[in-house]
Amino acid sequence: MLQTHDPRALRDAFGAFMTGVTVVTALDAQGRPIGFTANSFASVSLDPPLLLVCLARSSRNLAAFTQGPGFAVNVLAEHQKEISNRFAQPVQDRFAGLAWRTGPHGAPLIETVAAWFDCALERVVEAGDHVILLGRVQAFEHSAANGLGYVRGSYFTPRLAEEATRTASAAPEARAVAIATREDQVLLFEDSDGQLHLPAFDIPQGEDATLASRLREATELPVVVGFVYAVCGHGHERRIVYRCELGTGVATHGVFFAPEAIPLERIGDEEMRGILQQYVGESALLPQLPTRQAD
């Protein structure tokens, strides 16, 4: 049993919970739009209509959110990863070039989101290194768009899962590729010429082998296959990239790298290098925190 004073282990445990992704917005004391990315969103009550989000006490906008009249929660759609990344970065103006409008009660609303809730601030609850913002819903709207998901430090979308199913049916020889991680480090295989690559396997239809069994055979480590991270390639060269978690033990094949230490110049496959660059960028922006809130 792990002790709760191990922040990294506790963070990883929290990160196993799948959530949606939101951008929480408000106006500061000068009337300027502000916002942050968070997955610490939950519905609380239908009568009265209440919801909550969490905000780090270290946030530069703590006073604006805890002392202002209200805020909005924008539930991002699956095509809005870039917006999530933008509001997770310490940039000067997160709203520059963004399509948004003022909500019926004053808070900024981002266009084409899956849903939005314009709230009056009901209460602020102290919660350790965070505060809980309890909002009373004054207005809301939702669309038919699927929401953007988040788990174990990465995004996932329903569209990718559907595309992977279509690819597997249309291209039986599609390769399965693994972004296999353990304690935030990524496993890469090395060729005889020193080039690195993600673990990849041909798994023809009709065989009993799976990505988990092939990766387990190659590394002699426990393997848990997670969600689809990407689908790429063309025609019969299609590849389905999965997130995988590796268990304890010594890998008999492969080398672990911290995301920021991956020597991308040694990744010979341009498409896979792009996938890894995307993963590295998301890992840097979106640490696995209990609230995955950045400001």
C-alpha positions in Angstrom: 0.0 0.0 0.0 1.4 3.4 -1.0 1.5 6.2 1.6 -0.4 9.4 0.7 2.8 11.4 1.5 4.2 10.2 -1.9 3.0 13.1 -4.1 4.0 11.4 -7.4 2.3 8.1 -6.6 -0.8 10.0 -5.4 -0.8 12.1 -8.6 -0.6 9.0 -10.8 -3.4 7.4 -8.9 -5.6 10.5 -9.4 -4.6 10.5 -13.0 -6.3 7.1 -13.6 -9.7 8.8 -13.3 -11.0 9.7 -16.8 -12.4 13.2 -17.0 -13.6 15.8 -19.4 -11.6 19.0 -20.0 -13.0 22.5 -19.3 -11.8 26.1 -19.6 -13.1 28.2 -16.7 -13.4 31.9 -17.6 -14.3 35.2 -15.9 -13.5 38.9 -16.0 -10.8 40.4 -13.9 -11.2 43.7 -11.9 -10.4 45.7 -15.1 -12.9 43.8 -17.2 -10.4 41.8 -19.1 -11.1 38.1 -19.9 -9.2 35.5 -17.9 -9.3 31.7 -17.9 -7.6 28.5 -17.1 -7.8 24.8 -18.1 -9.2 22.4 -15.6 -10.7 18.9 -15.3 -11.8 19.5 -11.8 -15.4 20.0 -12.8 -18.4 18.3 -11.3 -22.1 18.7 -11.2 -23.4 19.1 -7.7 -27.1 19.7 -7.6 -30.1 20.1 -10.0 -32.3 22.0 -7.5 -30.8 24.4 -7.0 -28.5 24.1 -10.1 -25.0 23.9 -8.7 -21.6 22.9 -10.0 -18.0 23.1 -8.8 -14.5 23.6 -10.1 -11.2 23.7 -8.3 -8.5 26.5 -8.6 -5.0 26.3 -7.2 -4.3 28.8 -4.4 -1.1 29.7 -6.3 -3.1 31.0 -9.3 -2.3 34.5 -10.4 -6.1 35.0 -10.9 -7.2 33.7 -7.5 -8.6 37.0 -6.3 -10.6 37.5 -9.6 -12.3 34.1 -9.3 -12.9 34.1 -5.6 -14.0 37.7 -5.2 -15.7 38.3 -8.5 -19.5 37.9 -9.2 -19.2 34.7 -11.1 -17.5 32.6 -13.8 -18.3 30.3 -16.8 -17.4 26.7 -17.4 -16.7 25.9 -21.0 -16.8 22.1 -21.6 -14.4 21.6 -24.5 -15.3 19.6 -27.6 -13.1 16.8 -28.9 -11.6 19.1 -31.6 -10.5 21.7 -29.1 -7.2 20.3 -27.8 -5.4 23.4 -28.9 -7.6 25.6 -26.8 -7.0 23.3 -23.8 -3.2 23.6 -24.4 -3.4 27.4 -24.8 -5.2 27.9 -21.5 -2.7 25.6 -19.8 0.3 27.8 -20.8 1.5 30.9 -19.0 0.9 33.2 -21.9 0.0 36.9 -21.6 -3.3 36.9 -23.6 -4.9 33.5 -23.8 -7.9 35.0 -25.7 -5.9 36.5 -28.6 -7.4 35.3 -31.8 -9.9 33.1 -30.0 -13.6 33.0 -31.0 -15.6 33.9 -27.9 -18.5 36.0 -26.8 -19.8 37.5 -23.6 -22.3 35.3 -21.8 -25.7 36.4 -20.6 -24.2 37.0 -17.1 -20.9 38.5 -18.2 -18.4 35.7 -18.3 -16.5 34.8 -21.6 -18.0 31.9 -23.5 -15.8 30.0 -26.0 -17.4 29.2 -29.4 -18.2 25.6 -30.6 -17.7 24.0 -27.1 -19.7 20.9 -26.2 -21.5 22.8 -23.4 -21.2 26.0 -21.3 -22.5 27.1 -18.0 -22.7 30.7 -16.9 -22.6 30.8 -13.1 -22.9 33.2 -10.2 -20.3 32.5 -7.5 -22.3 30.8 -4.7 -19.5 30.0 -2.3 -15.7 29.5 -2.0 -14.5 26.5 0.0 -10.9 26.2 1.3 -9.4 22.9 0.2 -5.7 22.5 1.0 -3.6 23.9 -1.8 -6.7 24.6 -3.8 -10.1 26.4 -3.4 -13.4 25.0 -4.5 -15.5 27.4 -6.5 -19.2 26.5 -6.1 -21.3 28.1 -8.8 -25.0 28.5 -9.2 -25.9 28.0 -12.9 -27.7 31.1 -14.3 -27.7 30.0 -17.9 -26.4 27.0 -19.9 -26.3 25.5 -23.4 -25.1 22.3 -25.0 -24.4 21.0 -28.5 -24.2 17.6 -30.2 -20.4 17.7 -30.1 -18.6 15.0 -28.1 -16.5 16.3 -25.3 -12.7 16.2 -25.1 -11.4 13.5 -22.6 -8.4 13.3 -20.4 -6.7 10.4 -18.5 -3.2 9.6 -17.4 -1.7 12.8 -18.7 -3.2 12.6 -22.3 -6.3 13.4 -24.2 -8.7 10.9 -25.6 -11.7 11.4 -27.9 -14.6 9.2 -29.0 -13.7 10.0 -32.7 -10.3 8.4 -32.4 -11.8 5.2 -31.0 -14.3 5.1 -33.9 -11.6 5.7 -36.4 -9.5 2.9 -35.0 -12.4 0.5 -35.3 -12.9 1.5 -38.9 -9.2 1.2 -39.6 -8.9 -2.2 -38.1 -11.9 -3.4 -40.2 -10.7 -1.8 -43.5 -7.0 -2.5 -43.1 -6.6 -5.9 -41.4 -2.8 -5.6 -41.5 -2.7 -2.3 -39.6 0.2 -2.0 -37.2 -0.4 -1.5 -33.5 2.0 1.1 -31.9 2.5 1.7 -28.2 3.3 4.8 -26.3 4.3 2.7 -23.3 5.0 4.5 -20.1 6.0 3.8 -16.6 6.4 6.5 -13.9 6.1 9.2 -16.7 8.9 7.7 -18.7 8.4 6.5 -22.3 9.8 3.1 -23.5 11.6 3.2 -26.9 13.2 0.3 -28.8 16.6 0.8 -30.4 17.7 -0.6 -33.8 21.1 -2.0 -34.6 21.9 1.3 -36.3 21.1 3.4 -33.2 17.7 4.6 -34.4 14.9 4.7 -31.8 11.3 3.8 -32.4 8.1 3.2 -30.5 7.2 -0.4 -30.0 5.1 -1.5 -33.0 3.7 -4.9 -34.0 1.8 -6.5 -36.9 -1.2 -8.2 -35.5 -3.1 -9.9 -38.3 -6.8 -10.6 -37.9 -7.4 -14.2 -36.8 -4.4 -14.5 -34.6 -4.6 -14.8 -30.8 -1.8 -12.3 -30.3 -2.7 -8.8 -29.0 -0.7 -5.7 -28.5 -0.5 -6.4 -24.8 0.8 -10.0 -25.4 3.3 -8.8 -28.0 4.6 -6.0 -25.8 4.7 -8.3 -22.8 6.8 -10.9 -24.8 9.2 -8.2 -26.0 9.8 -6.6 -22.6 8.8 -9.2 -20.0 6.9 -6.5 -18.2 3.2 -6.4 -17.2 1.2 -4.4 -19.8 -2.1 -2.6 -19.6 -3.4 -1.3 -22.9 -5.3 2.0 -22.6 -7.1 4.2 -25.1 -6.4 5.1 -28.7 -4.0 8.0 -28.9 -3.7 8.5 -32.7 -4.6 6.9 -36.0 -2.2 7.7 -38.8 -0.8 6.5 -42.1 -2.6 5.8 -45.4 -4.2 2.8 -47.1 -2.6 -0.5 -46.0 0.1 1.4 -44.1 -2.3 2.5 -41.4 -1.1 2.5 -37.8 -3.1 2.7 -34.6 -1.2 4.2 -31.7 -2.3 3.2 -28.1 -1.4 4.5 -24.7 -0.1 1.7 -22.6 1.0 1.4 -18.9 3.9 -0.9 -18.0 4.3 -2.6 -14.6 7.4 -3.0 -12.4 10.4 -5.1 -13.3 13.4 -4.9 -15.6 12.6 -4.4 -19.3 14.5 -7.1 -21.3 14.2 -4.9 -24.4 14.0 -1.1 -24.8 15.1 2.0 -22.9 13.1 4.4 -20.8 13.3 8.1 -21.4 11.8 11.1 -19.6 9.6 12.9 -22.2 11.8 16.0 -22.2 14.9 13.8 -22.7 13.8 11.8 -25.7 16.4 12.3 -28.5 13.9 13.1 -31.2 16.6 13.3 -33.8 17.1 9.6 -33.4 13.5 8.8 -34.3 13.9 8.0 -38.0 10.2 7.6 -38.8 8.9 11.1 -39.4 5.3 10.4 -38.7 6.1 8.7 -35.4 8.5 11.5 -34.5 5.6 13.9 -34.9 3.4 11.7 -32.7 6.1 11.7 -30.0 6.6 15.5 -30.3 2.9 15.9 -29.7 3.0 13.6 -26.7 6.1 15.4 -25.3 4.4 18.7 -25.7 1.2 17.6 -24.0 3.2 16.0 -21.2 5.0 19.3 -20.5 1.8 21.4 -20.6 -0.6 19.0 -18.9 1.0 17.4 -15.8 -1.1 14.7 -14.1 -2.4 16.8 -11.1 -5.5 16.0 -9.1 -7.3 18.8 -10.8 -5.2 19.0 -13.9 -5.7 22.7 -13.5 -3.1 25.2 -14.9 -2.9 28.9 -14.6 
